[in-house]
């Protein structure tokens, strides 16, 4: 189902560039809305080391039809070598809001 709404999770360095990143994805029609949640502390294993960093959690609203284009652009723009991108299908929600998400990425 290509008009399936997706909620995508992505972490981004806690920096002024995250606003530019979010704005670019919305302006290019790859996402309808991106919520930026600052103050996230991520603990992770990378290259054999355990690290903790401050990040922002981005909640990206898009559709299945736009996911591959969003992923390609995210991989192009994101500063991490291996950025987080997890997409979860939205099974239920306010119908008018979900229609707004679809319309925002319909092109």
BALOBA-1460 file (C-alpha; in Angstrom, 3 decimals):
// residues 107
<rec num="1" residu="x" x="0.000" y="0.000" z="0.000"/>
<rec num="2" residu="x" x="1.881" y="3.063" z="-1.222"/>
<rec num="3" residu="x" x="-0.348" y="5.593" z="0.530"/>
<rec num="4" residu="x" x="0.399" y="3.931" z="3.898"/>
<rec num="5" residu="x" x="1.531" y="6.634" z="6.316"/>
<rec num="6" residu="x" x="4.885" y="5.925" z="7.969"/>
<rec num="7" residu="x" x="6.409" y="7.337" z="11.125"/>
<rec num="8" residu="x" x="10.180" y="7.297" z="10.679"/>
<rec num="9" residu="x" x="12.651" y="7.628" z="13.526"/>
<rec num="10" residu="x" x="16.024" y="9.212" z="12.918"/>
<rec num="11" residu="x" x="18.626" y="10.582" z="15.300"/>
<rec num="12" residu="x" x="20.682" y="13.618" z="14.347"/>
<rec num="13" residu="x" x="23.545" y="15.388" z="16.075"/>
<rec num="14" residu="x" x="22.236" y="17.998" z="18.486"/>
<rec num="15" residu="x" x="23.160" y="20.987" z="16.342"/>
<rec num="16" residu="x" x="21.747" y="23.897" z="14.356"/>
<rec num="17" residu="x" x="22.108" y="21.814" z="11.183"/>
<rec num="18" residu="x" x="19.219" y="19.567" z="12.223"/>
<rec num="19" residu="x" x="16.733" y="22.348" z="11.430"/>
<rec num="20" residu="x" x="18.194" y="22.741" z="7.946"/>
<rec num="21" residu="x" x="18.066" y="18.959" z="7.468"/>
<rec num="22" residu="x" x="14.404" y="18.774" z="8.552"/>
<rec num="23" residu="x" x="13.413" y="21.800" z="6.484"/>
<rec num="24" residu="x" x="15.093" y="20.354" z="3.379"/>
<rec num="25" residu="x" x="13.174" y="17.064" z="3.618"/>
<rec num="26" residu="x" x="9.859" y="18.923" z="4.018"/>
<rec num="27" residu="x" x="10.598" y="21.464" z="1.278"/>
<rec num="28" residu="x" x="11.500" y="18.662" z="-1.133"/>
<rec num="29" residu="x" x="8.196" y="16.876" z="-0.451"/>
<rec num="30" residu="x" x="9.820" y="13.852" z="1.153"/>
<rec num="31" residu="x" x="8.125" y="14.460" z="4.508"/>
<rec num="32" residu="x" x="5.045" y="16.420" z="5.528"/>
<rec num="33" residu="x" x="6.145" y="17.139" z="9.086"/>
<rec num="34" residu="x" x="9.237" y="16.502" z="11.178"/>
<rec num="35" residu="x" x="9.224" y="16.889" z="14.947"/>
<rec num="36" residu="x" x="12.652" y="17.547" z="16.456"/>
<rec num="37" residu="x" x="12.995" y="16.383" z="20.047"/>
<rec num="38" residu="x" x="16.198" y="17.778" z="21.579"/>
<rec num="39" residu="x" x="17.964" y="16.493" z="24.656"/>
<rec num="40" residu="x" x="18.102" y="12.823" z="23.678"/>
<rec num="41" residu="x" x="21.071" y="10.979" z="25.155"/>
<rec num="42" residu="x" x="22.079" y="7.984" z="23.072"/>
<rec num="43" residu="x" x="24.355" y="5.223" z="24.336"/>
<rec num="44" residu="x" x="25.564" y="2.909" z="21.608"/>
<rec num="45" residu="x" x="28.353" y="0.609" z="20.458"/>
<rec num="46" residu="x" x="30.318" y="1.829" z="17.445"/>
<rec num="47" residu="x" x="33.574" y="0.361" z="16.154"/>
<rec num="48" residu="x" x="34.101" y="-1.626" z="19.344"/>
<rec num="49" residu="x" x="33.618" y="1.318" z="21.686"/>
<rec num="50" residu="x" x="30.638" y="2.221" z="23.854"/>
<rec num="51" residu="x" x="29.829" y="5.927" z="23.524"/>
<rec num="52" residu="x" x="27.191" y="8.364" z="24.768"/>
<rec num="53" residu="x" x="26.237" y="11.493" z="22.824"/>
<rec num="54" residu="x" x="23.603" y="14.213" z="22.802"/>
<rec num="55" residu="x" x="21.284" y="13.991" z="19.831"/>
<rec num="56" residu="x" x="17.901" y="15.089" z="18.583"/>
<rec num="57" residu="x" x="15.261" y="12.504" z="17.789"/>
<rec num="58" residu="x" x="13.485" y="13.302" z="14.544"/>
<rec num="59" residu="x" x="9.951" y="11.974" z="14.038"/>
<rec num="60" residu="x" x="9.428" y="12.077" z="10.286"/>
<rec num="61" residu="x" x="5.957" y="11.686" z="8.757"/>
<rec num="62" residu="x" x="5.847" y="10.385" z="5.183"/>
<rec num="63" residu="x" x="4.273" y="7.609" z="3.111"/>
<rec num="64" residu="x" x="5.499" y="4.249" z="1.872"/>
<rec num="65" residu="x" x="5.518" y="5.649" z="-1.660"/>
<rec num="66" residu="x" x="8.041" y="8.349" z="-0.660"/>
<rec num="67" residu="x" x="10.147" y="6.231" z="1.698"/>
<rec num="68" residu="x" x="12.878" y="5.166" z="-0.744"/>
<rec num="69" residu="x" x="13.371" y="8.742" z="-1.980"/>
<rec num="70" residu="x" x="13.423" y="9.993" z="1.616"/>
<rec num="71" residu="x" x="15.976" y="7.329" z="2.554"/>
<rec num="72" residu="x" x="18.218" y="8.198" z="-0.387"/>
<rec num="73" residu="x" x="18.141" y="11.906" z="0.458"/>
<rec num="74" residu="x" x="18.683" y="11.235" z="4.163"/>
<rec num="75" residu="x" x="21.758" y="9.122" z="3.381"/>
<rec num="76" residu="x" x="23.033" y="11.908" z="1.146"/>
<rec num="77" residu="x" x="22.563" y="14.718" z="3.701"/>
<rec num="78" residu="x" x="23.076" y="13.060" z="7.082"/>
<rec num="79" residu="x" x="26.486" y="13.587" z="8.719"/>
<rec num="80" residu="x" x="26.678" y="10.090" z="10.247"/>
<rec num="81" residu="x" x="28.373" y="7.245" z="8.419"/>
<rec num="82" residu="x" x="25.499" y="4.967" z="9.489"/>
<rec num="83" residu="x" x="22.414" y="7.076" z="10.280"/>
<rec num="84" residu="x" x="19.441" y="5.602" z="12.092"/>
<rec num="85" residu="x" x="16.322" y="5.295" z="9.965"/>
<rec num="86" residu="x" x="13.470" y="3.124" z="11.215"/>
<rec num="87" residu="x" x="10.037" y="3.285" z="9.579"/>
<rec num="88" residu="x" x="6.906" y="2.114" z="11.378"/>
<rec num="89" residu="x" x="3.556" y="1.895" z="9.562"/>
<rec num="90" residu="x" x="0.785" y="3.951" z="11.132"/>
<rec num="91" residu="x" x="-2.123" y="1.578" z="11.603"/>
<rec num="92" residu="x" x="-4.558" y="3.999" z="13.202"/>
<rec num="93" residu="x" x="-4.832" y="7.755" z="13.593"/>
<rec num="94" residu="x" x="-6.953" y="10.814" z="13.022"/>
<rec num="95" residu="x" x="-8.113" y="10.325" z="9.416"/>
<rec num="96" residu="x" x="-7.907" y="14.016" z="8.510"/>
<rec num="97" residu="x" x="-4.349" y="14.224" z="9.849"/>
<rec num="98" residu="x" x="-3.280" y="11.116" z="7.937"/>
<rec num="99" residu="x" x="-4.826" y="12.572" z="4.761"/>
<rec num="100" residu="x" x="-2.813" y="15.767" z="5.391"/>
<rec num="101" residu="x" x="0.386" y="13.709" z="5.650"/>
<rec num="102" residu="x" x="-0.434" y="11.966" z="2.363"/>
<rec num="103" residu="x" x="-1.226" y="15.245" z="0.614"/>
<rec num="104" residu="x" x="2.007" y="16.821" z="1.825"/>
<rec num="105" residu="x" x="4.175" y="14.270" z="0.047"/>
<rec num="106" residu="x" x="1.934" y="13.574" z="-2.936"/>
<rec num="107" residu="x" x="3.976" y="15.848" z="-5.180"/>
